Amino acid sequence: MQIMMNVHHVRRSWLLMAYWIFVLMLPFVLMGASSSVQASGSCWLSGPALNFGSVSSKGKTNYTNWQVTCNQYGHTKTVNVSLCPYATLDGLGLSSNRRQMVSYSSWPHSYLTYDLYYDPALTQRIDTQANLSTLKCIYKTFTVNENQKVFDLPIYGHVYAGQNVTAGSYHNNNDIQVNLLYAFSQDKQPSTEDVLASQSSNQSGNSLSVTTNYENSCNLISASDLNFGQMNDLSQAVTSSTAVVLSCPLNTSWKVNLDQGMNYDGTTRRMRKGADYIAYELYRDAQYSQPWNNSGTSQGMGNNGTQTIPIYGKAGPSSTAVPAGEYQDTITVTLTY
C-alpha cells in the first residue's frame, strides 16, 4: 500500500627533351598559384548577447543566433569555406572548468556557472582556445556567381542546475571574445588542420555578453512515495515515512502544505481499492502528534541549499476488515514562497 508522490648525340636529345618538359610544366605551376589566389576571401562575425532570461536552481538552456558574413571574389568555380568558432574566457575565469557569471549586488559576490555549446543537445562544448580536439567547424560553399554570403552561427548556452545563489542580476565580467577561424579552397573542403594552419591571417572576432536574472524562487526537487508495505493485521497500527526535498534562495521564506488526498471523507485521509478503503494519517513529527492538515504546515527560510521536510504516516488500527489488495491515495504537495 502506498501513497503516490558523436652519348653526346643522345645527350643533346635528352637536354632538348628536358627543355621542352620544363616549358610544358610551367603553366601548371602558374595555374596552381592562380588557384590559391582565387580561393582567398574574408569573413567577419556579428551577433546579439546571450540572455538566459530568468533562471532558478533548475538551470536553463537558451541560445543566441550569430551571423558570419563572408566575401569571395574572382573565383571561377565553386569555393569551399570552413568556419570554426571558439570563445575565449572573460575576466572571471573558470570555476570547476565551467564559465561564470557574477552578481555584485551582495557581499561576498555571488557566482553562477554556465557553459557555451556548438549544438542544441549540449554535447559539444565550445572551448576557450583553438584546439584541434575540440574545435568544431561548419562547412559552406560559394558558387561562381556568389560573392558574399551570410551564414547562421547559433551559440547555445546552459546554466547548470542545482545552483542556489543569491537572487539578482548576473553577467559575465568583460565580454567573451568569440573568435572565428576560417579557410577557403577551390580544390577541397578545408579541414580543421587547414584552418588552424592559416589562423594567423584568417581570423575575425567579436564580443559576446552573457546575462541572466536569478529568480528569488524556490523549487520542489522531489516528493517520494510513502509506502506502508504489507499489512497483515489492520488491528495494529503501521507506520512509514518519506520526505519532500526543496531548495530556496537565502532568506526566502517558504511553506509546504499537503492536501487531504483523493479519498478524503471529510474527517480522514483514506487509501482506496475499488469500493474499499483503509484510513491513514500524515504527520509532521516522528511522535505522530502534529498532523498535516489545512492548518498544519511546515515552514522555514531558504539557505541556498536543499532542505528536507520529513513526512510521517500511520495507517490503522482499524476494526473494519477489507479485501486483500493494493490500496492507494494521491497527495498534492504545495510549496508556497
Summary of the structure (lengths in Angstrom):
residues: 337
radius of gyration: 34.1
end to end distance: 32.0
largest distance: 127.4
contacts: 1001
relative contact order: 0.18
helix: 11%
strand: 45%
